Amino acid sequence: MVVEINGKTRELSKSLFPPEIEIGNVVEIVGNKIIVLKEETEKTS
């Protein structure tokens, strides 16, 4: 999956993401976990 971090794109393995991840989701990386921020995602849609 391609993600944008601090304005730069990076490719990360899809296995790092929760199964419910969708294109356009806003996520937060906390330690070694990736969390979907549903409220932030709704604001950007």
VEXLUM-619767 format. One record per residue: residue in three letters; x, y negated, z negated of N, C-alpha, C in turn. Coordinates in steps of 0.2 Angstrom, whole numbers, padded with zeros to 4 digits, always signed. Atoms other than C-alpha are relative to their C-alpha. Example, Ala and Ser with C-alpha at 12.3 -4.5 7.8 and 13.67 -1.06 7.14 Angstrom:
2
Ala+0004+0006+0000+0062+0022-0039+0004-0006+0000 Ser-0004+0006+0001+0068+0005-0036-0004-0005-0003 
END
This chain:
45
Met+0004+0006+0000+0000+0000+0000+0004-0006+0000 Val-0004+0007-0001+0006-0018+0004-0003-0004-0005 Val+0003+0005+0005+0004-0030-0011+0004-0006+0001 Glu-0003+0006+0000+0008-0048-0013+0002-0002-0007 Ile-0003+0001+0006+0019-0052-0028+0004-0007+0000 Asn-0004+0006+0000+0024-0070-0032+0001-0003+0008 Gly-0001+0003-0007+0021-0075-0013+0004+0005+0005 Lys-0004-0005-0005+0031-0060-0006-0003+0006+0000 Thr+0004-0007-0001+0024-0044+0001+0005+0006-0002 Arg-0003-0006+0002+0030-0027-0006-0004+0006+0002 Glu+0003-0006-0001+0026-0010-0001+0001+0005-0006 Leu+0000-0005+0006+0021+0002-0016-0004+0006+0002 Ser+0003-0007-0001+0016+0020-0016-0007-0001-0003 Lys+0007+0000+0002-0003+0022-0016-0001+0004-0007 Ser+0001-0004+0006-0001+0035-0030+0001-0004-0007 Leu-0001+0005+0006+0004+0020-0042-0007-0003-0002 Phe+0006+0003+0001-0014+0013-0040-0005+0004-0003 Pro+0006-0004+0003-0030+0018-0049-0004+0002+0007 Pro+0004-0002-0006-0042+0028-0037-0005-0004+0003 Glu+0006+0005-0002-0055+0014-0036+0003-0006+0004 Ile-0003+0006-0003-0042+0002-0028-0003-0001+0007 Glu+0002+0001-0007-0049-0006-0012+0004-0006+0003 Ile-0003+0006-0003-0042-0019+0000-0003-0006-0002 Gly+0003+0006+0003-0043-0036-0007+0000-0001-0007 Asn+0001+0000+0007-0043-0031-0025+0006-0004-0003 Val-0005+0004+0004-0034-0043-0037+0002+0005-0006 Val-0002-0005+0005-0023-0032-0049+0005-0003-0004 Glu-0006+0003+0005-0011-0035-0064+0004+0006-0001 Ile-0004-0005+0002+0004-0025-0067+0002-0001-0007 Val-0002+0000+0007+0007-0021-0085+0004+0006-0002 Gly-0005-0005+0001+0022-0011-0089+0000+0004+0007 Asn+0000-0004-0006+0020+0004-0077-0007+0002+0002 Lys+0007-0001-0002+0001+0003-0075-0002-0006+0004 Ile+0003+0005-0004-0008-0006-0062-0008+0000-0001 Ile+0006+0001+0002-0025-0013-0067-0004-0004+0005 Val+0004+0004-0005-0039-0019-0055-0004-0005-0005 Leu+0003+0005+0003-0045-0036-0061-0007-0002+0004 Lys+0007+0001-0003-0064-0035-0056-0002-0007+0000 Glu+0003+0006+0000-0069-0052-0061+0004-0005+0004 Glu-0004+0004-0005-0054-0060-0052-0001+0001+0007 Thr+0001-0002-0006-0057-0050-0037-0007-0003+0003 Glu+0007+0003-0002-0076-0056-0036+0001-0008+0001 Lys-0001+0007-0002-0070-0074-0037+0004-0002+0006 Thr-0003+0001-0006-0059-0072-0022-0003+0002+0006 Ser+0004-0002-0006-0072-0064-0011-0004-0005+0003 
END
